[in-house]
Amino acid sequence: MSTGDPQLERNSHDRGTQFDPPSLLGIWATAPYFHDGSAATLADVFRVGKEHDLVDRINERDMRALLSFLMALPNE
């Protein structure tokens, strides 16, 4: 999968814009998000770019539930 802007990517493994997505465990403690740090908060993750933007696809209640779930995941 190719993601992000090659000029902003922080991939130190010489894979260009190819990435292995990390675990969601403890995601609440790993800001900023995305490979280029373009999402400062978990809420921003779902408001950035075309692929991740959920704001127009789910209602506010479901967005809060999703964020609550992510914030409740253990750190280990």
PDB file of N, H, CA, C and O in Angstrom:
ATOM      1  N   MET A   1       0.849  -1.175   0.000  1.00  0.00           N
ATOM      2  CA  MET A   1       0.000   0.000   0.000  1.00  0.00           C
ATOM      3  C   MET A   1       0.893   1.237   0.000  1.00  0.00           C
ATOM      4  O   MET A   1       1.862   1.314   0.756  1.00  0.00           O
ATOM      5  N   SER A   2       0.571   2.164  -0.821  1.00  0.00           N
ATOM      6  H   SER A   2      -0.216   2.102  -1.435  1.00  0.00           H
ATOM      7  CA  SER A   2       1.313   3.412  -0.870  1.00  0.00           C
ATOM      8  C   SER A   2       0.498   4.489  -0.171  1.00  0.00           C
ATOM      9  O   SER A   2      -0.705   4.614  -0.401  1.00  0.00           O
ATOM     10  N   THR A   3       1.154   5.266   0.681  1.00  0.00           N
ATOM     11  H   THR A   3       2.132   5.165   0.868  1.00  0.00           H
ATOM     12  CA  THR A   3       0.446   6.313   1.411  1.00  0.00           C
ATOM     13  C   THR A   3       1.281   7.578   1.460  1.00  0.00           C
ATOM     14  O   THR A   3       2.505   7.540   1.331  1.00  0.00           O
ATOM     15  N   GLY A   4       0.617   8.671   1.643  1.00  0.00           N
ATOM     16  H   GLY A   4      -0.377   8.702   1.747  1.00  0.00           H
ATOM     17  CA  GLY A   4       1.295   9.917   1.958  1.00  0.00           C
ATOM     18  C   GLY A   4       2.054  10.594   0.838  1.00  0.00           C
ATOM     19  O   GLY A   4       2.102  10.118  -0.296  1.00  0.00           O
ATOM     20  N   ASP A   5       2.629  11.693   1.185  1.00  0.00           N
ATOM     21  H   ASP A   5       2.590  12.080   2.106  1.00  0.00           H
ATOM     22  CA  ASP A   5       3.424  12.521   0.299  1.00  0.00           C
ATOM     23  C   ASP A   5       4.883  12.099   0.440  1.00  0.00           C
ATOM     24  O   ASP A   5       5.439  12.209   1.533  1.00  0.00           O
ATOM     25  N   PRO A   6       5.525  11.619  -0.629  1.00  0.00           N
ATOM     26  CA  PRO A   6       6.911  11.150  -0.532  1.00  0.00           C
ATOM     27  C   PRO A   6       7.870  12.205   0.024  1.00  0.00           C
ATOM     28  O   PRO A   6       8.898  11.853   0.602  1.00  0.00           O
ATOM     29  N   GLN A   7       7.554  13.485  -0.141  1.00  0.00           N
ATOM     30  H   GLN A   7       6.719  13.771  -0.611  1.00  0.00           H
ATOM     31  CA  GLN A   7       8.414  14.549   0.377  1.00  0.00           C
ATOM     32  C   GLN A   7       8.339  14.670   1.893  1.00  0.00           C
ATOM     33  O   GLN A   7       9.263  15.187   2.521  1.00  0.00           O
ATOM     34  N   LEU A   8       7.231  14.192   2.492  1.00  0.00           N
ATOM     35  H   LEU A   8       6.480  13.773   1.982  1.00  0.00           H
ATOM     36  CA  LEU A   8       7.034  14.328   3.937  1.00  0.00           C
ATOM     37  C   LEU A   8       7.214  13.023   4.706  1.00  0.00           C
ATOM     38  O   LEU A   8       7.268  13.038   5.936  1.00  0.00           O
ATOM     39  N   GLU A   9       7.305  11.910   4.011  1.00  0.00           N
ATOM     40  H   GLU A   9       7.261  11.898   3.012  1.00  0.00           H
ATOM     41  CA  GLU A   9       7.367  10.609   4.669  1.00  0.00           C
ATOM     42  C   GLU A   9       8.574  10.486   5.596  1.00  0.00           C
ATOM     43  O   GLU A   9       9.643  11.030   5.320  1.00  0.00           O
ATOM     44  N   ARG A  10       8.385   9.768   6.689  1.00  0.00           N
ATOM     45  H   ARG A  10       7.517   9.326   6.913  1.00  0.00           H
ATOM     46  CA  ARG A  10       9.448   9.521   7.662  1.00  0.00           C
ATOM     47  C   ARG A  10       9.730   8.020   7.731  1.00  0.00           C
ATOM     48  O   ARG A  10       9.731   7.438   8.815  1.00  0.00           O
ATOM     49  N   ASN A  11       9.959   7.416   6.620  1.00  0.00           N
ATOM     50  H   ASN A  11       9.958   7.889   5.739  1.00  0.00           H
ATOM     51  CA  ASN A  11      10.201   5.988   6.543  1.00  0.00           C
ATOM     52  C   ASN A  11      11.703   5.755   6.525  1.00  0.00           C
ATOM     53  O   ASN A  11      12.378   6.082   5.550  1.00  0.00           O
ATOM     54  N   SER A  12      12.214   5.197   7.592  1.00  0.00           N
ATOM     55  H   SER A  12      11.666   4.932   8.385  1.00  0.00           H
ATOM     56  CA  SER A  12      13.658   4.981   7.692  1.00  0.00           C
ATOM     57  C   SER A  12      14.081   3.594   7.229  1.00  0.00           C
ATOM     58  O   SER A  12      15.227   3.195   7.434  1.00  0.00           O
ATOM     59  N   HIS A  13      13.165   2.857   6.607  1.00  0.00           N
ATOM     60  H   HIS A  13      12.234   3.181   6.441  1.00  0.00           H
ATOM     61  CA  HIS A  13      13.453   1.481   6.217  1.00  0.00           C
ATOM     62  C   HIS A  13      13.641   1.333   4.711  1.00  0.00           C
ATOM     63  O   HIS A  13      13.569   0.221   4.189  1.00  0.00           O
ATOM     64  N   ASP A  14      13.875   2.419   4.020  1.00  0.00           N
ATOM     65  H   ASP A  14      13.933   3.322   4.444  1.00  0.00           H
ATOM     66  CA  ASP A  14      14.112   2.411   2.575  1.00  0.00           C
ATOM     67  C   ASP A  14      13.011   1.718   1.780  1.00  0.00           C
ATOM     68  O   ASP A  14      13.288   1.000   0.820  1.00  0.00           O
ATOM     69  N   ARG A  15      11.772   1.937   2.181  1.00  0.00           N
ATOM     70  H   ARG A  15      11.547   2.521   2.961  1.00  0.00           H
ATOM     71  CA  ARG A  15      10.645   1.363   1.451  1.00  0.00           C
ATOM     72  C   ARG A  15       9.835   2.440   0.728  1.00  0.00           C
ATOM     73  O   ARG A  15       8.705   2.186   0.312  1.00  0.00           O
ATOM     74  N   GLY A  16      10.389   3.612   0.580  1.00  0.00           N
ATOM     75  H   GLY A  16      11.307   3.818   0.918  1.00  0.00           H
ATOM     76  CA  GLY A  16       9.633   4.668  -0.089  1.00  0.00           C
ATOM     77  C   GLY A  16       8.372   4.993   0.671  1.00  0.00           C
ATOM     78  O   GLY A  16       8.434   5.331   1.853  1.00  0.00           O
ATOM     79  N   THR A  17       7.220   4.899   0.016  1.00  0.00           N
ATOM     80  H   THR A  17       7.170   4.625  -0.944  1.00  0.00           H
ATOM     81  CA  THR A  17       5.942   5.174   0.671  1.00  0.00           C
ATOM     82  C   THR A  17       5.211   3.891   1.033  1.00  0.00           C
ATOM     83  O   THR A  17       3.998   3.918   1.241  1.00  0.00           O
ATOM     84  N   GLN A  18       5.909   2.780   1.114  1.00  0.00           N
ATOM     85  H   GLN A  18       6.895   2.758   0.945  1.00  0.00           H
ATOM     86  CA  GLN A  18       5.326   1.500   1.511  1.00  0.00           C
ATOM     87  C   GLN A  18       5.467   1.338   3.024  1.00  0.00           C
ATOM     88  O   GLN A  18       6.551   1.557   3.564  1.00  0.00           O
ATOM     89  N   PHE A  19       4.382   0.955   3.722  1.00  0.00           N
ATOM     90  H   PHE A  19       3.501   0.777   3.283  1.00  0.00           H
ATOM     91  CA  PHE A  19       4.420   0.856   5.167  1.00  0.00           C
ATOM     92  C   PHE A  19       3.698  -0.381   5.670  1.00  0.00           C
ATOM     93  O   PHE A  19       2.766  -0.870   5.031  1.00  0.00           O
ATOM     94  N   ASP A  20       4.131  -0.884   6.815  1.00  0.00           N
ATOM     95  H   ASP A  20       4.888  -0.487   7.334  1.00  0.00           H
ATOM     96  CA  ASP A  20       3.486  -1.962   7.539  1.00  0.00           C
ATOM     97  C   ASP A  20       2.744  -1.296   8.692  1.00  0.00           C
ATOM     98  O   ASP A  20       3.384  -0.807   9.622  1.00  0.00           O
ATOM     99  N   PRO A  21       1.404  -1.263   8.658  1.00  0.00           N
ATOM    100  CA  PRO A  21       0.652  -0.566   9.703  1.00  0.00           C
ATOM    101  C   PRO A  21       0.944  -1.129  11.096  1.00  0.00           C
ATOM    102  O   PRO A  21       1.014  -2.345  11.273  1.00  0.00           O
ATOM    103  N   PRO A  22       1.112  -0.256  12.070  1.00  0.00           N
ATOM    104  CA  PRO A  22       1.392  -0.692  13.436  1.00  0.00           C
ATOM    105  C   PRO A  22       0.135  -1.202  14.133  1.00  0.00           C
ATOM    106  O   PRO A  22      -0.976  -1.029  13.631  1.00  0.00           O
ATOM    107  N   SER A  23       0.315  -1.824  15.279  1.00  0.00           N
ATOM    108  H   SER A  23       1.218  -1.965  15.687  1.00  0.00           H
ATOM    109  CA  SER A  23      -0.776  -2.289  16.120  1.00  0.00           C
ATOM    110  C   SER A  23      -1.576  -1.097  16.641  1.00  0.00           C
ATOM    111  O   SER A  23      -1.064   0.019  16.718  1.00  0.00           O
ATOM    112  N   LEU A  24      -2.828  -1.344  16.994  1.00  0.00           N
ATOM    113  H   LEU A  24      -3.244  -2.251  16.931  1.00  0.00           H
ATOM    114  CA  LEU A  24      -3.644  -0.298  17.613  1.00  0.00           C
ATOM    115  C   LEU A  24      -3.455  -0.237  19.121  1.00  0.00           C
ATOM    116  O   LEU A  24      -3.907   0.714  19.758  1.00  0.00           O
ATOM    117  N   LEU A  25      -2.795  -1.234  19.703  1.00  0.00           N
ATOM    118  H   LEU A  25      -2.427  -2.007  19.186  1.00  0.00           H
ATOM    119  CA  LEU A  25      -2.590  -1.223  21.149  1.00  0.00           C
ATOM    120  C   LEU A  25      -1.815   0.025  21.564  1.00  0.00           C
ATOM    121  O   LEU A  25      -0.742   0.312  21.034  1.00  0.00           O
ATOM    122  N   GLY A  26      -2.375   0.753  22.515  1.00  0.00           N
ATOM    123  H   GLY A  26      -3.246   0.519  22.946  1.00  0.00           H
ATOM    124  CA  GLY A  26      -1.724   1.961  23.020  1.00  0.00           C
ATOM    125  C   GLY A  26      -1.649   3.093  22.015  1.00  0.00           C
ATOM    126  O   GLY A  26      -0.825   3.997  22.156  1.00  0.00           O
ATOM    127  N   ILE A  27      -2.499   3.053  21.002  1.00  0.00           N
ATOM    128  H   ILE A  27      -3.169   2.319  20.887  1.00  0.00           H
ATOM    129  CA  ILE A  27      -2.446   4.089  19.957  1.00  0.00           C
ATOM    130  C   ILE A  27      -2.654   5.489  20.525  1.00  0.00           C
ATOM    131  O   ILE A  27      -2.150   6.466  19.972  1.00  0.00           O
ATOM    132  N   TRP A  28      -3.386   5.587  21.612  1.00  0.00           N
ATOM    133  H   TRP A  28      -3.795   4.793  22.061  1.00  0.00           H
ATOM    134  CA  TRP A  28      -3.658   6.883  22.243  1.00  0.00           C
ATOM    135  C   TRP A  28      -2.384   7.556  22.744  1.00  0.00           C
ATOM    136  O   TRP A  28      -2.387   8.758  23.009  1.00  0.00           O
ATOM    137  N   ALA A  29      -1.301   6.802  22.877  1.00  0.00           N
ATOM    138  H   ALA A  29      -1.299   5.825  22.662  1.00  0.00           H
ATOM    139  CA  ALA A  29      -0.054   7.360  23.409  1.00  0.00           C
ATOM    140  C   ALA A  29       0.999   7.596  22.330  1.00  0.00           C
ATOM    141  O   ALA A  29       2.165   7.823  22.652  1.00  0.00           O
ATOM    142  N   THR A  30       0.612   7.549  21.060  1.00  0.00           N
ATOM    143  H   THR A  30      -0.335   7.365  20.797  1.00  0.00           H
ATOM    144  CA  THR A  30       1.620   7.600  20.005  1.00  0.00           C
ATOM    145  C   THR A  30       1.498   8.788  19.052  1.00  0.00           C
ATOM    146  O   THR A  30       2.035   8.744  17.945  1.00  0.00           O
ATOM    147  N   ALA A  31       0.808   9.836  19.460  1.00  0.00           N
ATOM    148  H   ALA A  31       0.372   9.872  20.359  1.00  0.00           H
ATOM    149  CA  ALA A  31       0.663  11.017  18.596  1.00  0.00           C
ATOM    150  C   ALA A  31       2.017  11.651  18.329  1.00  0.00           C
ATOM    151  O   ALA A  31       2.918  11.521  19.158  1.00  0.00           O
ATOM    152  N   PRO A  32       2.189  12.316  17.230  1.00  0.00           N
ATOM    153  CA  PRO A  32       1.243  12.521  16.136  1.00  0.00           C
ATOM    154  C   PRO A  32       1.126  11.269  15.274  1.00  0.00           C
ATOM    155  O   PRO A  32       1.944  10.353  15.356  1.00  0.00           O
ATOM    156  N   TYR A  33       0.089  11.259  14.449  1.00  0.00           N
ATOM    157  H   TYR A  33      -0.576  12.003  14.382  1.00  0.00           H
ATOM    158  CA  TYR A  33      -0.236  10.082  13.662  1.00  0.00           C
ATOM    159  C   TYR A  33       0.098  10.270  12.182  1.00  0.00           C
ATOM    160  O   TYR A  33       0.322  11.384  11.709  1.00  0.00           O
ATOM    161  N   PHE A  34       0.124   9.173  11.491  1.00  0.00           N
ATOM    162  H   PHE A  34      -0.058   8.268  11.875  1.00  0.00           H
ATOM    163  CA  PHE A  34       0.520   9.051  10.089  1.00  0.00           C
ATOM    164  C   PHE A  34       2.033   9.191   9.984  1.00  0.00           C
ATOM    165  O   PHE A  34       2.700   9.687  10.893  1.00  0.00           O
ATOM    166  N   HIS A  35       2.529   8.759   8.897  1.00  0.00           N
ATOM    167  H   HIS A  35       1.987   8.357   8.158  1.00  0.00           H
ATOM    168  CA  HIS A  35       3.973   8.690   8.698  1.00  0.00           C
ATOM    169  C   HIS A  35       4.619  10.065   8.605  1.00  0.00           C
ATOM    170  O   HIS A  35       5.826  10.219   8.796  1.00  0.00           O
ATOM    171  N   ASP A  36       3.797  11.053   8.309  1.00  0.00           N
ATOM    172  H   ASP A  36       2.817  10.928   8.154  1.00  0.00           H
ATOM    173  CA  ASP A  36       4.345  12.409   8.200  1.00  0.00           C
ATOM    174  C   ASP A  36       3.901  13.298   9.363  1.00  0.00           C
ATOM    175  O   ASP A  36       4.170  14.499   9.359  1.00  0.00           O
ATOM    176  N   GLY A  37       3.216  12.711  10.368  1.00  0.00           N
ATOM    177  H   GLY A  37       2.998  11.736  10.371  1.00  0.00           H
ATOM    178  CA  GLY A  37       2.782  13.479  11.528  1.00  0.00           C
ATOM    179  C   GLY A  37       1.656  14.453  11.230  1.00  0.00           C
ATOM    180  O   GLY A  37       1.448  15.402  11.986  1.00  0.00           O
ATOM    181  N   SER A  38       0.921  14.235  10.135  1.00  0.00           N
ATOM    182  H   SER A  38       1.090  13.464   9.521  1.00  0.00           H
ATOM    183  CA  SER A  38      -0.096  15.199   9.712  1.00  0.00           C
ATOM    184  C   SER A  38      -1.376  15.180  10.539  1.00  0.00           C
ATOM    185  O   SER A  38      -2.215  16.066  10.376  1.00  0.00           O
ATOM    186  N   ALA A  39      -1.551  14.198  11.421  1.00  0.00           N
ATOM    187  H   ALA A  39      -0.869  13.479  11.553  1.00  0.00           H
ATOM    188  CA  ALA A  39      -2.723  14.158  12.302  1.00  0.00           C
ATOM    189  C   ALA A  39      -2.235  14.288  13.744  1.00  0.00           C
ATOM    190  O   ALA A  39      -1.597  13.377  14.271  1.00  0.00           O
ATOM    191  N   ALA A  40      -2.532  15.402  14.369  1.00  0.00           N
ATOM    192  H   ALA A  40      -3.050  16.142  13.940  1.00  0.00           H
ATOM    193  CA  ALA A  40      -2.050  15.671  15.720  1.00  0.00           C
ATOM    194  C   ALA A  40      -2.799  14.863  16.782  1.00  0.00           C
ATOM    195  O   ALA A  40      -2.240  14.556  17.835  1.00  0.00           O
ATOM    196  N   THR A  41      -4.062  14.518  16.511  1.00  0.00           N
ATOM    197  H   THR A  41      -4.517  14.767  15.656  1.00  0.00           H
ATOM    198  CA  THR A  41      -4.881  13.785  17.475  1.00  0.00           C
ATOM    199  C   THR A  41      -5.545  12.595  16.776  1.00  0.00           C
ATOM    200  O   THR A  41      -5.556  12.504  15.548  1.00  0.00           O
ATOM    201  N   LEU A  42      -6.098  11.684  17.588  1.00  0.00           N
ATOM    202  H   LEU A  42      -6.089  11.758  18.586  1.00  0.00           H
ATOM    203  CA  LEU A  42      -6.833  10.566  16.991  1.00  0.00           C
ATOM    204  C   LEU A  42      -8.031  11.067  16.188  1.00  0.00           C
ATOM    205  O   LEU A  42      -8.347  10.511  15.136  1.00  0.00           O
ATOM    206  N   ALA A  43      -8.692  12.100  16.670  1.00  0.00           N
ATOM    207  H   ALA A  43      -8.436  12.551  17.525  1.00  0.00           H
ATOM    208  CA  ALA A  43      -9.819  12.660  15.930  1.00  0.00           C
ATOM    209  C   ALA A  43      -9.367  13.168  14.563  1.00  0.00           C
ATOM    210  O   ALA A  43     -10.078  13.007  13.571  1.00  0.00           O
ATOM    211  N   ASP A  44      -8.193  13.777  14.513  1.00  0.00           N
ATOM    212  H   ASP A  44      -7.615  13.908  15.319  1.00  0.00           H
ATOM    213  CA  ASP A  44      -7.665  14.275  13.237  1.00  0.00           C
ATOM    214  C   ASP A  44      -7.409  13.151  12.249  1.00  0.00           C
ATOM    215  O   ASP A  44      -7.503  13.361  11.040  1.00  0.00           O
ATOM    216  N   VAL A  45      -7.087  11.964  12.741  1.00  0.00           N
ATOM    217  H   VAL A  45      -7.010  11.794  13.723  1.00  0.00           H
ATOM    218  CA  VAL A  45      -6.827  10.825  11.857  1.00  0.00           C
ATOM    219  C   VAL A  45      -7.998  10.606  10.903  1.00  0.00           C
ATOM    220  O   VAL A  45      -7.800  10.256   9.740  1.00  0.00           O
ATOM    221  N   PHE A  46      -9.205  10.809  11.393  1.00  0.00           N
ATOM    222  H   PHE A  46      -9.366  11.094  12.338  1.00  0.00           H
ATOM    223  CA  PHE A  46     -10.400  10.551  10.594  1.00  0.00           C
ATOM    224  C   PHE A  46     -10.906  11.780   9.855  1.00  0.00           C
ATOM    225  O   PHE A  46     -12.005  11.776   9.300  1.00  0.00           O
ATOM    226  N   ARG A  47     -10.101  12.825   9.853  1.00  0.00           N
ATOM    227  H   ARG A  47      -9.208  12.828  10.303  1.00  0.00           H
ATOM    228  CA  ARG A  47     -10.468  14.054   9.146  1.00  0.00           C
ATOM    229  C   ARG A  47      -9.407  14.478   8.137  1.00  0.00           C
ATOM    230  O   ARG A  47      -9.497  15.566   7.568  1.00  0.00           O
ATOM    231  N   VAL A  48      -8.407  13.637   7.909  1.00  0.00           N
ATOM    232  H   VAL A  48      -8.334  12.753   8.371  1.00  0.00           H
ATOM    233  CA  VAL A  48      -7.279  13.990   7.047  1.00  0.00           C
ATOM    234  C   VAL A  48      -7.357  13.233   5.731  1.00  0.00           C
ATOM    235  O   VAL A  48      -7.516  12.012   5.718  1.00  0.00           O
ATOM    236  N   GLY A  49      -7.247  13.950   4.636  1.00  0.00           N
ATOM    237  H   GLY A  49      -7.117  14.941   4.646  1.00  0.00           H
ATOM    238  CA  GLY A  49      -7.181  13.318   3.324  1.00  0.00           C
ATOM    239  C   GLY A  49      -8.469  12.653   2.890  1.00  0.00           C
ATOM    240  O   GLY A  49      -9.449  12.638   3.634  1.00  0.00           O
ATOM    241  N   LYS A  50      -8.468  12.113   1.706  1.00  0.00           N
ATOM    242  H   LYS A  50      -7.671  12.125   1.101  1.00  0.00           H
ATOM    243  CA  LYS A  50      -9.658  11.475   1.150  1.00  0.00           C
ATOM    244  C   LYS A  50      -9.871  10.076   1.702  1.00  0.00           C
ATOM    245  O   LYS A  50     -11.006   9.695   1.989  1.00  0.00           O
ATOM    246  N   GLU A  51      -8.799   9.301   1.856  1.00  0.00           N
ATOM    247  H   GLU A  51      -7.877   9.610   1.623  1.00  0.00           H
ATOM    248  CA  GLU A  51      -8.907   7.907   2.260  1.00  0.00           C
ATOM    249  C   GLU A  51      -9.372   7.729   3.697  1.00  0.00           C
ATOM    250  O   GLU A  51     -10.085   6.770   3.995  1.00  0.00           O
ATOM    251  N   HIS A  52      -8.986   8.624   4.590  1.00  0.00           N
ATOM    252  H   HIS A  52      -8.407   9.402   4.348  1.00  0.00           H
ATOM    253  CA  HIS A  52      -9.258   8.467   6.009  1.00  0.00           C
ATOM    254  C   HIS A  52     -10.414   9.333   6.508  1.00  0.00           C
ATOM    255  O   HIS A  52     -10.858   9.164   7.644  1.00  0.00           O
ATOM    256  N   ASP A  53     -10.895  10.232   5.704  1.00  0.00           N
ATOM    257  H   ASP A  53     -10.535  10.369   4.782  1.00  0.00           H
ATOM    258  CA  ASP A  53     -11.922  11.178   6.146  1.00  0.00           C
ATOM    259  C   ASP A  53     -13.259  10.465   6.341  1.00  0.00           C
ATOM    260  O   ASP A  53     -13.902  10.059   5.373  1.00  0.00           O
ATOM    261  N   LEU A  54     -13.671  10.318   7.608  1.00  0.00           N
ATOM    262  H   LEU A  54     -13.148  10.648   8.394  1.00  0.00           H
ATOM    263  CA  LEU A  54     -14.940   9.675   7.936  1.00  0.00           C
ATOM    264  C   LEU A  54     -16.026  10.676   8.334  1.00  0.00           C
ATOM    265  O   LEU A  54     -17.182  10.296   8.519  1.00  0.00           O
ATOM    266  N   VAL A  55     -15.669  11.923   8.464  1.00  0.00           N
ATOM    267  H   VAL A  55     -14.730  12.233   8.314  1.00  0.00           H
ATOM    268  CA  VAL A  55     -16.592  12.926   8.988  1.00  0.00           C
ATOM    269  C   VAL A  55     -17.914  12.948   8.222  1.00  0.00           C
ATOM    270  O   VAL A  55     -18.972  13.096   8.834  1.00  0.00           O
ATOM    271  N   ASP A  56     -17.876  12.806   6.912  1.00  0.00           N
ATOM    272  H   ASP A  56     -17.016  12.686   6.415  1.00  0.00           H
ATOM    273  CA  ASP A  56     -19.098  12.836   6.115  1.00  0.00           C
ATOM    274  C   ASP A  56     -19.744  11.462   5.970  1.00  0.00           C
ATOM    275  O   ASP A  56     -20.821  11.346   5.386  1.00  0.00           O
ATOM    276  N   ARG A  57     -19.094  10.411   6.500  1.00  0.00           N
ATOM    277  H   ARG A  57     -18.219  10.506   6.975  1.00  0.00           H
ATOM    278  CA  ARG A  57     -19.617   9.051   6.309  1.00  0.00           C
ATOM    279  C   ARG A  57     -20.219   8.430   7.563  1.00  0.00           C
ATOM    280  O   ARG A  57     -20.993   7.478   7.464  1.00  0.00           O
ATOM    281  N   ILE A  58     -19.880   8.950   8.737  1.00  0.00           N
ATOM    282  H   ILE A  58     -19.251   9.723   8.817  1.00  0.00           H
ATOM    283  CA  ILE A  58     -20.494   8.442   9.967  1.00  0.00           C
ATOM    284  C   ILE A  58     -20.963   9.619  10.805  1.00  0.00           C
ATOM    285  O   ILE A  58     -20.446  10.730  10.687  1.00  0.00           O
ATOM    286  N   ASN A  59     -21.953   9.358  11.656  1.00  0.00           N
ATOM    287  H   ASN A  59     -22.373   8.455  11.752  1.00  0.00           H
ATOM    288  CA  ASN A  59     -22.489  10.452  12.470  1.00  0.00           C
ATOM    289  C   ASN A  59     -21.581  10.715  13.675  1.00  0.00           C
ATOM    290  O   ASN A  59     -20.684   9.928  13.978  1.00  0.00           O
ATOM    291  N   GLU A  60     -21.828  11.815  14.339  1.00  0.00           N
ATOM    292  H   GLU A  60     -22.557  12.454  14.092  1.00  0.00           H
ATOM    293  CA  GLU A  60     -20.982  12.256  15.454  1.00  0.00           C
ATOM    294  C   GLU A  60     -20.986  11.238  16.598  1.00  0.00           C
ATOM    295  O   GLU A  60     -19.955  11.019  17.235  1.00  0.00           O
ATOM    296  N   ARG A  61     -22.120  10.626  16.856  1.00  0.00           N
ATOM    297  H   ARG A  61     -22.957  10.804  16.339  1.00  0.00           H
ATOM    298  CA  ARG A  61     -22.211   9.623  17.920  1.00  0.00           C
ATOM    299  C   ARG A  61     -21.285   8.442  17.620  1.00  0.00           C
ATOM    300  O   ARG A  61     -20.559   7.982  18.502  1.00  0.00           O
ATOM    301  N   ASP A  62     -21.308   7.955  16.391  1.00  0.00           N
ATOM    302  H   ASP A  62     -21.898   8.328  15.674  1.00  0.00           H
ATOM    303  CA  ASP A  62     -20.439   6.841  16.019  1.00  0.00           C
ATOM    304  C   ASP A  62     -18.964   7.250  16.043  1.00  0.00           C
ATOM    305  O   ASP A  62     -18.103   6.446  16.399  1.00  0.00           O
ATOM    306  N   MET A  63     -18.677   8.480  15.670  1.00  0.00           N
ATOM    307  H   MET A  63     -19.377   9.133  15.381  1.00  0.00           H
ATOM    308  CA  MET A  63     -17.302   8.970  15.723  1.00  0.00           C
ATOM    309  C   MET A  63     -16.811   8.988  17.171  1.00  0.00           C
ATOM    310  O   MET A  63     -15.686   8.575  17.448  1.00  0.00           O
ATOM    311  N   ARG A  64     -17.641   9.460  18.083  1.00  0.00           N
ATOM    312  H   ARG A  64     -18.555   9.796  17.857  1.00  0.00           H
ATOM    313  CA  ARG A  64     -17.273   9.474  19.503  1.00  0.00           C
ATOM    314  C   ARG A  64     -17.059   8.049  20.016  1.00  0.00           C
ATOM    315  O   ARG A  64     -16.134   7.796  20.789  1.00  0.00           O
ATOM    316  N   ALA A  65     -17.916   7.119  19.585  1.00  0.00           N
ATOM    317  H   ALA A  65     -18.668   7.324  18.957  1.00  0.00           H
ATOM    318  CA  ALA A  65     -17.779   5.717  20.001  1.00  0.00           C
ATOM    319  C   ALA A  65     -16.474   5.126  19.479  1.00  0.00           C
ATOM    320  O   ALA A  65     -15.783   4.413  20.207  1.00  0.00           O
ATOM    321  N   LEU A  66     -16.135   5.413  18.233  1.00  0.00           N
ATOM    322  H   LEU A  66     -16.696   5.992  17.642  1.00  0.00           H
ATOM    323  CA  LEU A  66     -14.883   4.927  17.655  1.00  0.00           C
ATOM    324  C   LEU A  66     -13.683   5.472  18.423  1.00  0.00           C
ATOM    325  O   LEU A  66     -12.764   4.725  18.760  1.00  0.00           O
ATOM    326  N   LEU A  67     -13.694   6.757  18.696  1.00  0.00           N
ATOM    327  H   LEU A  67     -14.440   7.364  18.422  1.00  0.00           H
ATOM    328  CA  LEU A  67     -12.589   7.374  19.430  1.00  0.00           C
ATOM    329  C   LEU A  67     -12.513   6.835  20.862  1.00  0.00           C
ATOM    330  O   LEU A  67     -11.417   6.629  21.384  1.00  0.00           O
ATOM    331  N   SER A  68     -13.654   6.606  21.496  1.00  0.00           N
ATOM    332  H   SER A  68     -14.544   6.774  21.072  1.00  0.00           H
ATOM    333  CA  SER A  68     -13.668   6.037  22.848  1.00  0.00           C
ATOM    334  C   SER A  68     -13.072   4.641  22.842  1.00  0.00           C
ATOM    335  O   SER A  68     -12.313   4.282  23.743  1.00  0.00           O
ATOM    336  N   PHE A  69     -13.413   3.851  21.829  1.00  0.00           N
ATOM    337  H   PHE A  69     -14.030   4.142  21.097  1.00  0.00           H
ATOM    338  CA  PHE A  69     -12.852   2.510  21.706  1.00  0.00           C
ATOM    339  C   PHE A  69     -11.330   2.575  21.583  1.00  0.00           C
ATOM    340  O   PHE A  69     -10.617   1.858  22.285  1.00  0.00           O
ATOM    341  N   LEU A  70     -10.841   3.425  20.701  1.00  0.00           N
ATOM    342  H   LEU A  70     -11.420   4.007  20.131  1.00  0.00           H
ATOM    343  CA  LEU A  70      -9.394   3.544  20.509  1.00  0.00           C
ATOM    344  C   LEU A  70      -8.696   4.013  21.779  1.00  0.00           C
ATOM    345  O   LEU A  70      -7.603   3.544  22.099  1.00  0.00           O
ATOM    346  N   MET A  71      -9.322   4.933  22.499  1.00  0.00           N
ATOM    347  H   MET A  71     -10.209   5.314  22.239  1.00  0.00           H
ATOM    348  CA  MET A  71      -8.721   5.446  23.731  1.00  0.00           C
ATOM    349  C   MET A  71      -8.727   4.395  24.844  1.00  0.00           C
ATOM    350  O   MET A  71      -7.939   4.486  25.785  1.00  0.00           O
ATOM    351  N   ALA A  72      -9.613   3.397  24.741  1.00  0.00           N
ATOM    352  H   ALA A  72     -10.254   3.323  23.977  1.00  0.00           H
ATOM    353  CA  ALA A  72      -9.718   2.365  25.779  1.00  0.00           C
ATOM    354  C   ALA A  72      -8.782   1.178  25.535  1.00  0.00           C
ATOM    355  O   ALA A  72      -8.646   0.323  26.411  1.00  0.00           O
ATOM    356  N   LEU A  73      -8.142   1.105  24.380  1.00  0.00           N
ATOM    357  H   LEU A  73      -8.253   1.799  23.668  1.00  0.00           H
ATOM    358  CA  LEU A  73      -7.256  -0.027  24.099  1.00  0.00           C
ATOM    359  C   LEU A  73      -6.057   0.007  25.046  1.00  0.00           C
ATOM    360  O   LEU A  73      -5.504   1.074  25.311  1.00  0.00           O
ATOM    361  N   PRO A  74      -5.659  -1.148  25.549  1.00  0.00           N
ATOM    362  CA  PRO A  74      -4.520  -1.187  26.471  1.00  0.00           C
ATOM    363  C   PRO A  74      -3.222  -0.816  25.775  1.00  0.00           C
ATOM    364  O   PRO A  74      -3.144  -0.808  24.546  1.00  0.00           O
ATOM    365  N   ASN A  75      -2.221  -0.513  26.558  1.00  0.00           N
ATOM    366  H   ASN A  75      -2.284  -0.520  27.556  1.00  0.00           H
ATOM    367  CA  ASN A  75      -0.934  -0.092  26.018  1.00  0.00           C
ATOM    368  C   ASN A  75       0.037  -1.258  25.843  1.00  0.00           C
ATOM    369  O   ASN A  75       1.201  -1.049  25.501  1.00  0.00           O
ATOM    370  N   GLU A  76      -0.432  -2.471  26.073  1.00  0.00           N
ATOM    371  H   GLU A  76      -1.377  -2.640  26.351  1.00  0.00           H
ATOM    372  CA  GLU A  76       0.455  -3.643  25.917  1.00  0.00           C
ATOM    373  C   GLU A  76      -0.298  -4.827  25.386  1.00  0.00           C
ATOM    374  O   GLU A  76       0.285  -5.894  25.194  1.00  0.00           O
TER     375      GLU A  76
END
